[in-house]
């Protein structure tokens, strides 16, 4: 089985088109369930953020899996399949692993090194786990991807900078209007991005008011920053009293119109929603800092040296993941070989019992131990080496070579693999480091879609 990623991101299409493909958690989970039920897909995770909508899948066949993913994603978002195929990138196997780790590490984001993507990746994994669409393959991929993201944030300079979409937007604001300290900032929304925006401007000295469709959520957010909450029914009044409006809701329609901001003292509007909350025509009245502007201005400001260091970390993590994966693929064959050796020694010991019935229990026990030790010693070095070869050299199918050399029963190997799948543990998973322990910027080749 192989890993396939279909990605539509800020790198492949416009913010407007991304808005059409954006999905909330419930819609993403339903799509993942539908994909995992299809004939050629065994596992699926859907990741949808303001930068991207991506499908991660374990597939049996590349083209069949790709056709199924593009058809279902297009249908779910109401776009033509041909249109979707023209704006997506496709990553397969090693390229898919590299892409996943670059995404988790913030190296594929509009703002290079931004940290919010790590929480979004974790949320996507959790929701799809709860939906039952994640098995050993994607769980292993995403768990190590989360570790990669943590390492990038804690061990590299682009992580310690603490940049995000809101900090990039505020830099644009400050370039034009100066500091937000002392300004009256209105934050519309109470999700993760809106919460980050509220905390960021509050830390800069702004006086923050929060508004949300659910007033209790606006209150909870306001309490964390010593701000004020207002119900959605007072949105127009709150806008009229603000110096800066930051909006990031999950609404499908317009939240901030031209009429609402006309004749106000608002210096700028920051719209970080996807689809957009603010009418684009607002830009004719005042600075409108939105995702389209951030994309056009090239959100990344990290230095080449900082980015290169993070990419090297990701490259090494990708190499480690692939090595573990190759080593794991030979494990069922090694287990089947050891099982065959145990059967042979057991048969020979029974034969010895029949030919030398006069042997006492002590002698029989010593002979059995000796035979088992010989078998173990003969198999130890070859099985250790075959794991090492499989991990470090991907051009040879060492599992197949082992099966041929020892004439192993294919059904015995398949039985081991089925047992491992039933336990939910990927072969070799016992060697994986824990999630809290402290990634190869090689994007997969764009396949013809």
URSULRA-V430085 format. One record per helix or strand of 3 or more residues. SS is the DSSP state (A for helix, B for strand). FROM is the first residue (numbers start at 1). TO is the last residue. If there is no record, write none. Layout:
BEGIN
ss = (SS SS)
from = (FROM FROM)
to = (TO TO)
END
This chain:
BEGIN
ss = (B A A B B A A B A A A A A B A B A B A B A B A B A A A A A A)
from = (2 15 25 41 52 62 81 89 94 116 136 157 165 184 192 207 215 228 232 244 258 268 280 287 291 304 361 398 410 429)
to = (9 21 36 48 59 77 87 92 104 131 155 160 177 188 203 212 224 231 240 247 261 271 284 290 296 355 392 405 423 431)
END
